[in-house]
Amino acid sequence: MPLTPTGDILATAEREGGGVGAFNVVQLEHAEAIVAGAEAAGRPVILQLSENTVRYHGALEPVALATLAIARSADVPAAVHLDHAESPELVRAAVELGFRSVMFDAAKLPYADNVAATRDITGFCHARGVWVEAELGEVGGKDGAHAPGVRTDPDEARAFVAATGVNALAVAVGSSHAMPTRDAVLDEELITRLRAAVPVPLVLHGSSGVADDGLRRAVAAGLRKVNISTHLNRTLTRVVRSLLAAAPELADPRRYLGPARDAVAAEVARLLDLLAGPGAATTGGTSRPVAAPVPRKTRPA
């Protein structure tokens, strides 16, 4: 089916009082697993490409075109989103390739500079029908708004959204990027205050560090887009490491990346159900038990 705009997916989540998983693509297997998991759960999904992933591949176009093609083949609503782009040139390139949503990250800049840069990007994107997410942070700090201990001020968030015209805001409420454990404690009272102050969907980055119950409560408090990357990478790597340890002679990457992809798909399906909440409707797809690996649907060559 055609790509579904990120804004439409989040509008549905808002009506239903649920959240949507936004999962990062690092390689082709990620994109295939994310779509397979969404189809198994019958839930909408957002596939994301970060500036770091683009740098890893050496260029945007190859990995972006592959991800767009896989998302378009999904039997459920799927969006493709540019994540954590600090480069305006990368934003423009993604829009030209067909991305309908981007996250522009100027959170490392002083507040006034962040507003000015984000407003410029928002004007460029809105003129082309593209949805924009931004982030509020503090000067310095590798993680910007998601460095440990940083919190988003509701009044500043309200002013930032009004000044920039962005469509969604990533907020700092207790998570941090690339956490190896799921023990982050989110400030649910702050989420509730931010939800009341900001008239656009709230986004949680660093969600891999939050346990299931914390994610459920965060969505109930008002978070709508939940970004998950490290957790899926750990799932994929754990399966690969186990298979190679058991059979060191394996040389065909399909023999270990295939099962790893299936494990990621199963975890995507589980997380989408968890985030959607009890009131969300499924959108089709094939119901499969997510405790077992979800085989990727055979697609025409």
DADAUR-V637496 format. One record per run of one state. SS is the DSSP state (a for helix, b for strand, c for the rest). FROM is the first residue (numbers start at 1). TO is the last residue. Records with the same first field share a line. If there is no record, write none. Layout:
SS: FROM-TO  FROM-TO
This chain:
c: 1-5  17-19  25-27  42-44  58-60  73-77  86-87  98-100  105-110  127-130  136-143  147-153  165-167  171-187  198-200  205-206  210-211  222-222  229-229  247-252  277-301
a: 6-16  28-41  51-57  61-72  88-97  111-126  144-146  154-164  188-197  207-209  212-221  230-246  253-276
b: 20-24  45-50  78-85  101-104  131-135  168-170  201-204  223-228
